[in-house]
Each structure stands twice: as C-alpha cells, then as structure tokens.
C-alpha cells in the first residue's frame, strides 16, 4: 500500500476573495489542496440558488458527476430527486453539494469504483464547504451520510443514532442528518429498499414541514 501523502505538502485551496457561486466554482477547478485532483476529470461544485432555504451536503461526486460536472446527477441523484419530490422540496429551490469536490475511485477493469475519501482529504476540501455555507446561508442544512455529518458536526456523529433529529449546531437554524441516497441503492432486498426509501422520504418531509412552518 502506498504511503499517504503529507497534507502539509499541498497548497491551500484557492478560495477567491469575492465569494459568488461562479467565482467559487471556477476557482475550485484549480484546487490542488489534496491528491484527488490528479485522477478526477474536474472539480464538481455545488448547484442551486444562493440564498436557498435548504442546503443538502453529500460525500463526494461519483462517476457521472465527475464526467458531467454537476452534483447528484447519477443513480444516487435519481434517488434524491424522487425523495425530494415526494417530500415537497423542489430540487431547483435547494442547494446541493458535497463535502469533497473531486471523485475518489479505484479501477476495476475499465470501471471506476467509488472509494470513500480519507479524513485528511475531507479536511483539505473543508474551506470550499465553508465558503458555500457563507454564500447560501441556508435555514435548513441536511447532511447526507456520515462523511458530511462528521465533516461539519464532528467525528462523534453517527447516522444511525442521530438521523432525523435536530442537531446542536450554529450552521443553520435546522440541522439534521439522514442517510446518503447511495445507501438505498446498495440494499438488494426489495422490501428492505422500500423501507429505506420511506425512511429517507420521511426525514426530508420533516425538513419540508419545518420550512413550511417558518
């Protein structure tokens, strides 16, 4: 196994002084704050309106996202779109992003297989996520999976224990964690997958209900 790169050997993220969606997205293409930029097609920045009331944060872009340059456009994105629609949250009204902006993968034949980013890679990318939070200033922040939750709240967060609950955080008025939609795709049993999807929709419906009550 190759040695882990020294995080100190990488330059800091080139966060622009003028924070706008376009400026951040453009600058992210030149980020070399970790080694993930080497194998990725491009940085995949967040999408959605600045000032969106709801912001959703996942782990990292996948294969389709890396190719197309937009978050949640692959199979997990289709699960997310369906769940948001059923919960009453318009995808175009939400800001969707990831904790890590480059796709980490390993090759299996000709296929690129998702590989979870290391903690140091998540930390290296964190300033981009902070910039997005400052830009959007969401009322509700939904953390999709453990990587996003631990990046923004801390390593003590466990999705199984905390999902659906209101987390103690000053990042937004309403901060909660739920499963990552890709976890639903990994459930092979149809009945179990249905239950997982219903739980996911339920978590997002609670967010929609809170927003509607504002």
Phi, psi and omega in degrees: 000128180294150179293146178293135177300152177282116181304329182291345182277355182258147178288157178292159177299138182278067180292125181288153180289329176264112185270111172216162181300316182293317181295318179294315181297318179295315183293326182298335180293343181255008183288132176228035184286348172212183185275356186290339180294340186294315184265352184275154176289318184193164171283138179250106184270173181292163180222142180135171184285138168295135185089009176300143182285333181240132175237130179245133183238121176258202184271294183201163175293153174259195184300311181293320179297319179298323181283317186272340178080019179227146183283146173054054175246358179266201181303317178295327177295324178292323175297315180298316180300316180296316182294318178298317180297316180293329180279347180089025177247119180286126181304320183290346178265354181255154174258124185240131181209186179227156178293329179239137188264348178247149182280123173258131184207169169232152182274137171231097190067238178262001182265145175262117184257130180307137175228129184298135178293149175286161182299322181292328177289322176297317179296321181297327182271351187302322179302329176294318180293321176299319179296321178294319178298320178294325180288313187277319185049061184290153172281323180238132181239120182248119183261117185264095177095173188291321183300312179295316182297316182286331177294321188261333183253316180144163184293348182283346184287132175237124185301316182300327182273328190252350187301138179083349182267161176277120183271148179280103183202147176262013180288332178197168178296321183235113180236126181217164180234144175218182180290155170281138182301335179295334179293332177290322179296332183278353179278115185278326180288127186296320179294319178293321178296320178299315179296320179296320179293318179297321178294321179295313178299321179298318179297317181288329177295325178296322176295314179299320179295320179295316179299317182296333181274358181283000000 
